[in-house]
Amino acid sequence: MDESEKFVVLGPEEALLAERQVEQMACATNQKRTALGLPTSVGDHNHSAMPLNQQVLDDIEVILTVAAKSRNMKDPFQRALKDATTLIESVVDVLHKRSVNDEMAKL
């Protein structure tokens, strides 16, 4: 595991700060979704590939931040979340490219 993959154990004050940062990040992500006209929960999927791709990337960032800053989450669980987000990112990238190609073909 290289330095970028290590997670830090936080003290009480740092944990509170981390919790606030995650909360702000989640709020900002929801505001972006609203501004783009995207759903803030599961539902309508009639949007172009670009905003949907960005929504997934924003959500992945929230997951990674929570995993990195969680005091109670053990390393194997943090690693599992990081691995899962990496795989999701790869799959979404492939789907995004296909969708963009399909949307361009329709034009």
GUGULO-740703 format. One record per atom (N, C-alpha, C): residue in one letter; x, y, z. Coordinates in pm, whole numbers, plus 32768, in hexadecimal, padded with zeros to 4 digits. Example, Ala and Ser with C-alpha at 12.3 -4.5 7.8 and 13.67 -1.06 7.14 Angstrom:
A85277DC7830CA84CE7E3E830CA85287EB6830CS85057F1F82C4S85577F9682CAS850A80038313
END
This chain:
M80567F8B8000M800080008000M805A807B8000D804B80D57F9FD809D814D7F9DD805F81BA7FF4E80A582298002E807B8295805CE7FF082CA803CS7FCB82D07FBCS7F4983097F96S7ED582AE7FBCE7EF1822E7FDCE7E8881D07FFCE7E7581BD8093K7EC781FD80E5K7EBD81EE8175K7E53824D81ACF7E0C821E8212F7DA8826F8252F7DDA829582DDV7DB7830B8309V7DE983418386V7D7F833183F3V7DAA830C846AV7D50830784DDV7D4983938517L7CD083C78524L7CBD84518550L7C9D845885E5G7CC984C68622G7CA584E386ABG7C19851D86B0P7BE185358727P7B5785668734P7B3D85EA86EBE7B98864A86F7E7B8386CB86B5E7B8E86BE861EE7BEF866F85F1E7C0086588561E7B87860E8529A7B5385AF8578A7ADF8562854CA7A6585BB8539L7A5386198596L79E28677858BL79F286CD850FL7A6A86FD84F7L7A86874D847FL7A6E86FA8401A7A9B867E8401A7A888626838EA79F3860E8376E79A785FC83E1E791785E783D4E78D586618394R78FD86D683BDR78C687528384R78EB875E82EFQ7968873982CEQ7992873F8241Q794086E081EAV79288668821CV78D9860781D1V784A863A81C1E78138671822BE778C86A88225E7783871981BEQ77E6877281BDQ77E987E0815CQ77F887AA80CDM784B874380BCM785E87088038M77DD86C98004A77978682805CA771886448034A76B186AF8010C76AE871B805DC765287898042C767487CB7FBCA76F487E27FA3A771E881F7F24A76FC87C57EAET770A87437EC1T76E886E47E56T765386EB7E37N760086F17E9DN756F86FD7E87N754D87817E44Q759287EC7E67Q7578886D7E27Q759E88697D94K760D88277D73K763588187CE6K75CB87CB7C99R759887607CD5R753087117C93R74B587677C78T748E87B37CDAT741988097CCAT743088707C5CA74A688AD7C5AA74C789117BF5A74C888D67B69L74EF88577B5DL74F288157ADAL746B87D87AB5G740B87E47B10G738887A97AF5G738787137B07L73E686DF7B52L73EE864F7B6AL73A2862B7BE8P737685AF7BF2P733185867C6CP7392857F7CE0T7362859D7D59T73B785907DCFT73A285097E11S734F84B67DD3S733C842D7DFFS732183D87D84V731683587D97V72FE82FD7D26V7277831F7CE8G727183207C65G71F4833F7C23G720983587B90D71F383D47B65D71F983FB7AD9D728583E97AA0H728D83A47A2FH730E838C79EEH731083C37960N72BE84247942N72B5845C78BBN731184D478ABH738F84C178C8H73F1852B78BAH746184FC785FS74AA855C7829S7519853777D0S758B84F87820A75E784BD77D7A765584747816A76AF84CD786BM76C68547783FM7725859F7886M76FB85BA7917P768285EC7931P765F860779BDP765385887A11L7626851B79D4L761D849E7A1FL76A8846C7A45N7707847879E9N779084517A05N77C884A57A77Q77AF85277A74Q77E1857F7ADEQ77A1855E7B64Q772285387B62Q76DF85137BDEQ7724849A7C1DV774584387BCCV778983C17C01V781383E67C38L785D84377BEFL78E1845F7C1EL78DB84AC7CA2D787685037CB0D7863854C7D2ED784384EC7DA0D77ED848B7D85D77C984297DECD784083D27E13I789183AE7DB3I790A83607DD0I796683B17E2CE797384317E12E79C784867E66E7994848A7EF6V790F848E7F07V78D5848D7F8DV78F684097FD3I78E7839A7F8CI790483167FC6I7996830D7FF2L79F083397F9BL7A7F83327FBDL7AA2838B8034T7A6383FE803BT7A7B845980ABT7A4A841D812DV79D383E3812BV799E83A381A3V79F9832F81CEA7A2482DF816FA7A7C826E8190A7AFF829E81CCA7B3683088196A7BB7833A81C6A7BAD837B824FK7B3B83B6826DK7B30840482E8K7AE283BE8357S7AB18348833CS7A64830083A0S7ABF82C9840DR7AA182E78489R7AF282B684FAR7AD482258518N7A5B81FA8502N7A308175852DN7A3D810A84C1M7A678130844CM7A6F80D183DDM7AFC809683D8K7B04801483DEK7B867FCF83DBK7BBF7FCE834DD7C437FC18345D7C897FC782C4D7C507F6C8258P7C2C7EEE8276P7BF67E98820BP7B757ED181CEF7B227F108221F7AA77F4A81EFF7AC47FC7819CQ7B23801881CBQ7B4A808E8180Q7B82806480F8R7BD47FFE80F8R7C117FCC807CR7BA67F97801DA7B447F518055A7AD77F1C8002A7A897F8D7FC1L7A6F7FF9800BL7A29806C7FD1L7A7C80AD7F64K7AFE80BC7F7CK7B5580F97F18K7B5980A37E9AD7B6780207EABD7B6A7FC67E37D7AE67FCA7DEAA7A777FCB7E33A79F37FD07DF3A79E080527DA6T7A0C80C17DDFT79FC81407D98T7A5381467D1CT7AC981097D22T7B2181057CADT7ADE80B57C3DL7AA480447C60L7A5F7FF27BFCL79E4803B7BC4I799780797C1CI792180C47BEFI794A81337B90E79B481797BB3E79E681E57B5EE7A0B81B17AD3S7A4C813F7ACDS7A7381047A4DS79FA80DE79F9V7999809E7A39V7921807379F2V78D180EC79C1V78C481517A17V787A81C979F2V78BF8210797DD79438210797CD798C824E790ED796C82097889V796B8185788BV794981397811V78BA815777E6L785E81537845L77D1816F7825L77BF81FF77F5H7807825B7831H780082E77809H782C82F77777K789B82BA7754K78CD82C476CAK786982897668R782D8218768AR77C781DC7633R774F82377624S7722826F7695S76AC82C67693S76C583447642V773A837F7652V775B83F87606V775C83D77571N77968365754DN7797833C74BFN770A8328748BD76B582E974DBD762882D474B3D75DF835A74A4E75F683B67502E75B5843974FBE75E484867480M7665847E7460M769984C373EAM765F8486736AA764F84047367A761883C272F1A758783ED72DAK753E84057345K74B18430733AK74A784BE7303L750E850E7316L750B859872E6L752285967251
END
